[in-house]
C-alpha cells in the first residue's frame, strides 16, 4: 500500500493529508513509463554499441570468410589469365602460322563489354568493389576462352585437309629424351664456353653419349650433309620438310643418310658427337621457318605431356653455358 502524503497548513499549524486523484495516478504512471523507456533505450544502445550479438558475430565471420575466398579466386583468375595469354600467343605465332591462317586480331581477343550499368546490381553488396572486379575478370576470361575455342576449331578443320603438312612439321624431339634429363640449354642469350662472351643461342642443346641415335623430327628430304670436324657446326645435316620448314642437326659423329634422300619422321639420320666448336658430346638442334630460326620448344607437341613440356621449358631456360 502506498504511503500517504501530508501537507503542512500554515494557518491551522497542522498537517493535512493530500488527496490523490486519478490525475495524480496518471501523472505518476506517465513518469514511470517514460523513465523506463529512456533507461531501456540507453541500455539497448550500450548493448548494440559494445556487445556483439551471436547472429551479428556469425555474419561478420561469414563476410570475412567470403572476402578471403574472393581474394583467392582473384589470384587464381590472374594466373589463369596469364596461362591463357601464353596459349593465345602460341596459337597466333605457331599453330595458326603452321596452317597459314591469319592471327586473331588483338581488338577481337581483348574486346570489352558494352553498357555502363552491367554491374550496377552488384554495387549494394558487401565488398562490392572486390565482387565487381571478380565478376569482370570472369566475364573477360569466358569471352577469351570462347574465342580461343573457335580458333582451335578452325585449326582442327585446317588440319584435316593438311595431313601431309602435319607429317612434315618437326613435331618430336630429335633424340630419345622422355625423362628430360638430356635437355641442356635452350633458346636465348648464353655465355659462350669458348669465346666467353654473351651470344644468342639459336636452337636447343641435348647432352647424350657419342653414338646416340638422332631422329628426323618430321618427314622431308636431306638437302645438306656437311663434314667438317673442327669448325662451326662440325658434321651436320639439314632437312627440308617443305611448307617453309627446315631443321638442322649439328656436331654429329656420323651420318645414317645420304644427300637428297627422302626420310620419314623418326628415321635415324645420324649419331650424337663432339665435332666442330663443341666442348662436350651433344646435339645442337635448330628449327627454321621461311629462312628464319625459331624456338624449337614450340614443336614437341607429339612427344610431351603438358607437365613434361613445362618441365622442359624450365630446364632449357637456364642461363649457363651452351655447348656450341
Beta strands, then each sheet from edge to edge (+ up, - down):
strand 1: 6-9
strand 2: 14-17
strand 3: 183-185
strand 4: 188-191
strand 5: 198-201
strand 6: 204-207
strand 7: 213-215
strand 8: 220-226
strand 9: 235-242
strand 10: 245-255
strand 11: 262-263
strand 12: 268-272
strand 13: 282-289
strand 14: 292-294
sheet 1: 1+ 2-
sheet 2: 3+ 6- 13+ 10- 9+ 8- 11+
sheet 3: 3+ 6- 13+ 14-
sheet 4: 3+ 6- 13+ 10- 12+ 7-
sheet 5: 4+ 5-
end
